[in-house]
């Protein structure tokens, strides 16, 4: 799951990002409303954590623009504005939840997971390709009856490939989605993690999920459900 954190308190934003990554989420940070809008135009997110009192465009302006564009990305408002009127306004404008500062990280994580569970009614919480199964709620991965243990980054990479199965993903696309940046310095981090995953899910099986597309990137092959 990929989350955009829109927070102008830089230290707080970094702490939130670290806590989310401990929970196997991928997170990116922006510090103002204009950057938030630009990010949502370029990238797709599973959730946006949005402060209201941010520079250039405040959080409610950002939320209003998203909903005007029919962008249904879940939004959790995280702000120091704690009046009933503020909460009602935020929720009426299309926010999915509203949490006030100061807050407990345990509650933030719980609310995020609740938002994702809510979406299960519209989107299955499992991704299946042949005998490979991913549960996006508890992050378990199985091939056949075998449970596959993955690190948080390995899981994020595998889920991204699974959601885009059949499509070629460039190294820069993968790096941007999983690590939240594009290094531009010919790093081989994507290749290294592809090897890690390939060893865990493909080794010893006749059907190989991960395909290297020379000069373009990587692709997850599509297999019939078993």
SULURFEN-V772781 format. One record per residue. N is the residue number from 0. SS is DSSP state (helix for helix, strand for strand, loop for the rest). OMEGA is omega as a letter, one per 30 degrees, with the letter a starting at -180 (* if undefined). Layout:
{{N,SS,OMEGA} {N,SS,OMEGA}}
This chain:
{{0,loop,a} {1,strand,a} {2,strand,l} {3,strand,l} {4,strand,l} {5,strand,a} {6,loop,a} {7,loop,l} {8,loop,a} {9,helix,l} {10,helix,l} {11,helix,l} {12,helix,l} {13,helix,l} {14,helix,l} {15,helix,a} {16,helix,a} {17,helix,a} {18,helix,l} {19,helix,a} {20,helix,l} {21,helix,a} {22,loop,l} {23,loop,l} {24,loop,l} {25,strand,a} {26,strand,l} {27,strand,a} {28,strand,l} {29,strand,a} {30,loop,l} {31,strand,a} {32,helix,l} {33,helix,l} {34,helix,l} {35,helix,l} {36,helix,l} {37,helix,a} {38,helix,a} {39,helix,l} {40,helix,a} {41,helix,a} {42,loop,l} {43,loop,l} {44,loop,l} {45,loop,a} {46,strand,l} {47,strand,l} {48,strand,a} {49,strand,l} {50,loop,l} {51,loop,a} {52,loop,l} {53,loop,a} {54,strand,l} {55,loop,l} {56,loop,l} {57,loop,a} {58,helix,a} {59,helix,l} {60,helix,l} {61,helix,a} {62,helix,l} {63,helix,l} {64,helix,l} {65,helix,a} {66,helix,l} {67,helix,l} {68,loop,a} {69,loop,l} {70,loop,a} {71,loop,l} {72,loop,l} {73,loop,a} {74,strand,l} {75,strand,l} {76,strand,l} {77,strand,a} {78,strand,l} {79,loop,a} {80,loop,a} {81,loop,l} {82,loop,l} {83,helix,a} {84,helix,l} {85,helix,a} {86,helix,a} {87,helix,l} {88,helix,a} {89,helix,a} {90,helix,l} {91,helix,l} {92,loop,l} {93,loop,l} {94,loop,a} {95,loop,l} {96,strand,a} {97,strand,a} {98,strand,a} {99,strand,l} {100,loop,f} {101,loop,a} {102,loop,l} {103,loop,a} {104,helix,l} {105,helix,l} {106,helix,l} {107,helix,l} {108,helix,a} {109,helix,a} {110,helix,l} {111,helix,a} {112,helix,l} {113,helix,l} {114,helix,l} {115,helix,l} {116,helix,l} {117,helix,a} {118,helix,a} {119,helix,l} {120,helix,a} {121,loop,a} {122,loop,a} {123,loop,l} {124,loop,l} {125,strand,l} {126,strand,a} {127,strand,l} {128,strand,a} {129,loop,l} {130,loop,l} {131,strand,a} {132,strand,l} {133,strand,l} {134,strand,a} {135,loop,l} {136,loop,a} {137,loop,l} {138,loop,l} {139,loop,a} {140,strand,l} {141,strand,l} {142,strand,a} {143,loop,l} {144,loop,a} {145,strand,l} {146,strand,a} {147,loop,l} {148,loop,a} {149,loop,l} {150,loop,a} {151,helix,a} {152,helix,l} {153,helix,l} {154,helix,a} {155,helix,l} {156,helix,a} {157,helix,l} {158,helix,l} {159,helix,l} {160,helix,a} {161,helix,a} {162,helix,a} {163,loop,a} {164,loop,a} {165,loop,a} {166,loop,l} {167,strand,l} {168,strand,l} {169,loop,l} {170,helix,a} {171,helix,l} {172,helix,a} {173,helix,a} {174,helix,l} {175,helix,a} {176,helix,a} {177,helix,a} {178,helix,l} {179,loop,l} {180,loop,l} {181,loop,a} {182,loop,a} {183,loop,a} {184,loop,l} {185,loop,l} {186,loop,a} {187,loop,a} {188,helix,l} {189,helix,a} {190,helix,a} {191,helix,a} {192,helix,l} {193,helix,l} {194,helix,l} {195,helix,a} {196,helix,a} {197,helix,a} {198,helix,a} {199,helix,a} {200,helix,a} {201,loop,a} {202,loop,l} {203,loop,l} {204,loop,l} {205,loop,l} {206,loop,a} {207,loop,a} {208,loop,a} {209,strand,a} {210,strand,l} {211,strand,l} {212,strand,a} {213,loop,l} {214,loop,a} {215,loop,a} {216,strand,a} {217,strand,l} {218,strand,l} {219,strand,l} {220,loop,l} {221,loop,l} {222,loop,l} {223,loop,l} {224,loop,l} {225,loop,*}}
